[in-house]
Amino acid sequence: MNITFRQLQIFEAVARNLSFTRASEELHLTQPAVSMQIKQLEQSVGLPLFEQLGKKIFLTDAGREFSRYASAIATQLEELEQVVDEMKGLQRGRLTIAVASTANYFAPRLLATFCQLHGDVTVSLDVTNREQLLQGLVENRNDLVIMGQPPDDMELVAERFLENPLVVIAPPDHLLAKKKNIPLQRLLEETFLVREQGSGTRSAVERFFSANQIALSTPMEMSSNEAIKQGVEAGLGLGIVSVHTLGMELALQRLVILDVAKMPIMRYWYIVHRSGKRLSLVAQGFQKFVKEESRRVLKLPFV
C-alpha cells in the first residue's frame, strides 16, 4: 500500500466525526478535497473503508481495522513530537488537557499562570463531563486530566492537589438563608436542582445522602452548574454545587451558602494520566506546577 500521512490524518478525522463535512471543517479543507483523499486511500487499500446509508456514513469492517492502526500510528507520531519538544526544553511544546466541567472555573487560571512562566507552550483544553473524561482516558486522548475521584478499575496515576467542597446554595431571601446548623432532615422539605446522570457532582451528592439515609426531592436535572445557579436564583429550588463555581455569585450576593449540618461534602481534585504514559517535559512541568502552586493561584470563597 502507498499511503501518505496526510491521508491518514484525513481518514482519522472522517472516521472520528463520521462526516465528510465536519472533517473538512476541522482540517480547513474543502469537502471535495477530503472525499478525493479518502477515495485515493480506498484505492490504495483495495477495500472500501466507509459505506453510506441514507445521509449517514459508517465504517466498514476494513474501516474499523484501519481506524485502529491509524490511531496507533497517530499516537506514535505524537510521542515522537514530545521527544522533539523535550529536546527543545520546557519553554516550548504542546499541552493537551481535559478537565471536568466544574474544574473549568479554575483550570484556565492555572493554565494562564503556567503559560506566563513557560514562554511558547501551546495548550489544548477540553471541558467535558465525567463520562467523556473516562472515555478520553481509555482512548489516551490527553496528556493530563483534571477530575474528581478517579475510578478504581483503571490503571491510572492520580494525585490529589486541591479541596473541592460541595455546598448547598439558596437565594439570599430563602427561609433557611440565616439559619445555623440546619439539620439534614430539614432538606427533605426542599426541592433540589441537580446535575445530569454521569456528572461527578451528582454521583457524590447521591452517595452522601444515601449514606445519611436521606432521599432528596430532585425533579429537575440541569446540564451545567450555570443552569443550576440561575435556577436557584430564580427560586426553582436549592442546589448543591462546588464552591469553586460561586465566586461571582457570592461576591454580588446573588446566592448564599446554607449552613447545613455535616456539610460541605468534601471532595478533592486530582490530576490524572494513564499508568505507563510517557509525559513530555511540558506535561511533567504542568503536573508539578498544579501540585505545588494551585493553592497559591486559586483563592476559594469562604465556606
C-alpha positions as CSV (number, residue, x, y, z in Angstrom):
1,M,0.0,0.0,0.0
2,N,1.2,3.5,-0.8
3,I,-0.4,5.6,1.9
4,T,0.6,9.2,2.9
5,F,0.4,10.6,6.4
6,R,-2.0,13.3,5.1
7,Q,-4.4,10.6,4.0
8,L,-4.1,9.0,7.5
9,Q,-4.9,12.4,9.1
10,I,-7.9,12.9,6.8
11,F,-9.2,9.3,7.4
12,E,-8.9,9.7,11.1
13,A,-10.9,12.9,11.1
14,V,-13.7,11.4,8.9
15,A,-13.8,8.2,11.0
16,R,-14.0,10.2,14.3
17,N,-16.7,12.5,13.0
18,L,-18.4,10.1,10.7
19,S,-18.9,13.1,8.5
20,F,-17.0,14.4,5.5
21,T,-18.4,17.9,6.2
22,R,-17.3,18.1,9.8
23,A,-13.9,16.6,8.9
24,S,-13.3,19.2,6.2
25,E,-14.2,22.0,8.6
26,E,-11.9,20.6,11.2
27,L,-9.0,20.2,8.8
28,H,-9.7,23.5,6.9
29,L,-10.1,21.7,3.6
30,T,-12.9,21.6,1.1
31,Q,-15.3,18.7,1.2
32,P,-14.3,17.6,-2.4
33,A,-10.6,17.5,-1.3
34,V,-11.5,15.3,1.7
35,S,-13.6,13.0,-0.5
36,M,-10.8,12.7,-3.1
37,Q,-8.2,11.8,-0.5
38,I,-10.5,9.1,1.0
39,K,-11.2,7.7,-2.5
40,Q,-7.5,7.5,-3.3
41,L,-6.8,5.9,0.1
42,E,-9.5,3.3,-0.5
43,Q,-8.0,2.6,-4.0
44,S,-4.6,2.1,-2.4
45,V,-6.0,-0.2,0.3
46,G,-8.1,-2.1,-2.2
47,L,-11.2,-2.2,0.1
48,P,-14.0,0.3,0.9
49,L,-13.4,2.0,4.3
50,F,-16.8,3.7,4.5
51,E,-20.3,3.0,3.5
52,Q,-23.2,5.4,3.1
53,L,-26.7,4.5,4.2
54,G,-29.1,7.3,3.5
55,K,-27.4,10.6,4.6
56,K,-25.1,8.9,7.1
57,I,-21.7,7.2,6.7
58,F,-20.4,4.3,8.6
59,L,-17.1,2.5,8.9
60,T,-16.9,-0.9,7.1
61,D,-15.2,-3.8,8.8
62,A,-12.0,-2.8,6.9
63,G,-12.5,0.8,8.0
64,R,-12.7,-0.2,11.7
65,E,-9.5,-2.2,11.4
66,F,-7.8,0.7,9.5
67,S,-9.0,3.1,12.2
68,R,-7.4,1.1,15.0
69,Y,-4.0,1.1,13.2
70,A,-4.3,4.7,12.2
71,S,-4.9,5.7,15.8
72,A,-1.8,3.7,16.9
73,I,0.3,5.5,14.3
74,A,-1.0,8.9,15.3
75,T,-0.1,8.1,19.0
76,Q,3.4,7.1,18.0
77,L,3.8,10.3,16.0
78,E,2.6,12.4,19.0
79,E,5.2,10.6,21.1
80,L,7.9,11.5,18.6
81,E,6.8,15.1,18.7
82,Q,7.0,15.0,22.5
83,V,10.6,13.7,22.3
84,V,11.5,16.5,19.9
85,D,9.8,19.0,22.3
86,E,11.8,17.6,25.2
87,M,15.0,18.3,23.2
88,K,13.9,22.0,22.9
89,G,13.2,22.2,26.7
90,L,10.3,23.3,28.8
91,Q,9.9,26.7,27.1
92,R,8.3,25.1,24.1
93,G,5.9,22.3,23.4
94,R,2.2,21.4,23.4
95,L,0.0,20.5,26.3
96,T,-3.3,18.7,25.9
97,I,-5.6,18.9,28.9
98,A,-9.1,17.6,29.6
99,V,-11.0,18.9,32.7
100,A,-14.3,18.2,34.3
101,S,-16.9,20.9,33.6
102,T,-16.7,22.2,37.2
103,A,-12.9,22.4,37.0
104,N,-13.3,24.8,34.1
105,Y,-14.0,27.5,36.8
106,F,-10.4,27.4,37.8
107,A,-8.4,25.5,35.2
108,P,-7.9,28.5,32.9
109,R,-6.3,30.4,35.7
110,L,-3.8,27.6,36.3
111,L,-3.1,27.3,32.6
112,A,-2.6,31.1,32.2
113,T,-0.2,31.3,35.1
114,F,1.8,28.3,33.8
115,C,1.9,29.7,30.3
116,Q,3.2,33.0,31.6
117,L,6.1,31.2,33.2
118,H,6.9,29.0,30.2
119,G,7.0,31.1,27.1
120,D,5.8,29.4,23.9
121,V,3.8,26.5,25.4
122,T,0.6,25.9,23.4
123,V,-2.4,24.5,25.2
124,S,-5.5,22.5,24.0
125,L,-8.2,22.5,26.7
126,D,-11.2,20.1,26.5
127,V,-14.0,20.7,29.0
128,T,-16.5,17.8,29.4
129,N,-18.4,15.7,31.8
130,R,-17.1,12.7,33.8
131,E,-18.3,10.1,31.4
132,Q,-16.4,11.7,28.5
133,L,-13.3,12.2,30.7
134,L,-13.2,8.5,31.4
135,Q,-13.6,7.6,27.8
136,G,-10.8,10.0,26.9
137,L,-8.5,8.2,29.4
138,V,-9.4,4.9,27.9
139,E,-8.5,6.2,24.4
140,N,-5.4,8.1,25.7
141,R,-6.6,11.3,24.1
142,N,-4.9,13.8,26.5
143,D,-1.6,14.4,28.3
144,L,-3.4,15.0,31.6
145,V,-6.9,15.1,33.1
146,I,-8.2,17.2,36.0
147,M,-11.2,15.5,37.6
148,G,-12.9,14.4,40.8
149,Q,-12.5,11.0,42.3
150,P,-10.8,8.7,39.8
151,P,-12.2,5.3,39.1
152,D,-10.7,2.3,40.9
153,D,-11.0,-0.1,37.9
154,M,-8.5,1.8,35.6
155,E,-4.7,1.8,35.6
156,L,-4.1,5.4,36.4
157,V,-1.7,7.7,38.2
158,A,-3.8,10.1,40.1
159,E,-2.5,12.8,42.5
160,R,-4.7,14.9,44.8
161,F,-4.0,18.6,44.7
162,L,-6.9,20.7,45.9
163,E,-10.1,20.5,48.0
164,N,-13.4,20.6,46.2
165,P,-16.2,21.3,48.8
166,L,-19.8,20.8,47.6
167,V,-22.2,23.2,49.3
168,V,-25.9,23.8,49.4
169,I,-26.9,27.1,47.8
170,A,-30.1,29.2,48.1
171,P,-31.3,32.7,47.2
172,P,-30.5,35.3,49.8
173,D,-34.2,35.7,50.8
174,H,-34.7,32.0,51.4
175,L,-36.2,30.9,54.7
176,L,-33.1,29.0,55.6
177,A,-30.6,31.6,54.5
178,K,-29.9,32.9,58.0
179,K,-30.3,29.6,59.9
180,K,-27.4,27.9,61.6
181,N,-26.5,24.2,61.6
182,I,-29.6,23.2,59.6
183,P,-30.4,19.5,60.1
184,L,-30.0,17.3,57.0
185,Q,-33.6,16.1,57.6
186,R,-34.8,19.6,57.1
187,L,-33.7,19.5,53.5
188,L,-36.4,16.8,52.8
189,E,-38.9,19.7,52.7
190,E,-37.0,21.4,49.8
191,T,-36.8,20.8,46.1
192,F,-33.3,20.4,44.6
193,L,-31.9,21.2,41.2
194,V,-29.3,18.6,40.3
195,R,-26.7,17.8,37.6
196,E,-27.3,15.2,35.0
197,Q,-26.6,11.5,35.4
198,G,-22.9,10.9,34.7
199,S,-21.8,14.0,36.5
200,G,-19.2,13.6,39.2
201,T,-21.0,16.1,41.4
202,R,-24.3,14.2,41.0
203,S,-22.7,10.9,42.0
204,A,-21.0,12.4,45.1
205,V,-24.3,14.0,46.2
206,E,-26.2,10.8,45.8
207,R,-23.6,8.8,47.7
208,F,-23.6,11.4,50.6
209,F,-27.3,11.5,51.1
210,S,-27.7,7.7,50.6
211,A,-25.1,7.2,53.4
212,N,-27.2,9.5,55.6
213,Q,-30.4,7.7,54.6
214,I,-32.0,10.8,53.0
215,A,-33.8,10.9,49.7
216,L,-33.9,14.4,48.4
217,S,-36.7,15.7,46.1
218,T,-34.8,16.1,42.8
219,P,-37.4,16.6,40.0
220,M,-35.2,18.9,37.9
221,E,-31.9,17.9,36.1
222,M,-29.6,20.6,34.8
223,S,-26.8,20.0,32.3
224,S,-24.5,22.7,33.8
225,N,-23.6,24.4,37.1
226,E,-24.6,27.7,35.5
227,A,-28.1,26.4,34.9
228,I,-28.4,25.2,38.5
229,K,-27.2,28.6,39.8
230,Q,-29.6,30.5,37.6
231,G,-32.5,28.2,38.6
232,V,-31.7,28.7,42.3
233,E,-31.6,32.5,41.8
234,A,-35.0,32.3,40.1
235,G,-36.5,30.4,43.1
236,L,-36.9,27.0,41.4
237,G,-35.3,25.2,44.4
238,L,-32.0,24.7,46.2
239,G,-28.8,23.4,44.6
240,I,-25.6,21.6,45.5
241,V,-22.5,22.8,43.6
242,S,-18.8,23.0,44.0
243,V,-17.7,26.1,45.9
244,H,-15.3,26.8,43.0
245,T,-18.3,27.8,40.9
246,L,-19.6,30.5,43.3
247,G,-17.0,33.3,43.3
248,M,-19.1,35.9,41.4
249,E,-22.5,35.0,42.9
250,L,-21.3,35.2,46.4
251,A,-19.4,38.5,45.8
252,L,-22.6,40.0,44.3
253,Q,-24.8,38.5,47.0
254,R,-27.0,36.8,44.4
255,L,-26.6,33.4,46.2
256,V,-25.8,32.3,49.7
257,I,-24.3,29.1,51.1
258,L,-26.5,27.4,53.6
259,D,-25.1,26.3,57.0
260,V,-26.1,22.7,56.9
261,A,-25.0,20.0,59.4
262,K,-22.4,17.6,58.1
263,M,-21.8,19.9,55.1
264,P,-19.9,20.7,53.0
265,I,-19.4,17.3,51.2
266,M,-15.7,17.3,50.9
267,R,-14.3,16.1,47.7
268,Y,-10.9,16.6,46.0
269,W,-9.5,17.5,42.6
270,Y,-7.0,15.1,41.1
271,I,-4.5,15.4,38.2
272,V,-4.6,12.1,36.3
273,H,-2.9,10.3,33.5
274,R,-2.8,6.7,32.2
275,S,-0.3,4.5,34.0
276,G,2.8,4.0,31.9
277,K,2.1,7.0,29.8
278,R,5.2,8.9,28.7
279,L,4.7,12.5,29.7
280,S,6.5,15.3,27.8
281,L,8.6,17.8,29.8
282,V,5.8,20.3,29.4
283,A,3.2,17.9,30.8
284,Q,5.6,17.0,33.7
285,G,6.1,20.7,34.3
286,F,2.4,21.4,34.4
287,Q,1.7,18.4,36.7
288,K,4.4,19.7,39.1
289,F,3.1,23.2,38.9
290,V,-0.5,22.1,39.7
291,K,0.6,20.1,42.7
292,E,2.8,22.8,44.2
293,E,1.1,26.1,43.2
294,S,-2.6,25.5,42.8
295,R,-3.4,26.7,46.4
296,R,-1.4,29.9,45.8
297,V,-3.0,30.6,42.5
298,L,-6.6,29.8,43.4
299,K,-8.5,31.5,46.2
300,L,-11.5,29.6,47.5
301,P,-14.6,31.5,48.7
302,F,-15.0,31.2,52.4
303,V,-17.0,28.1,53.4
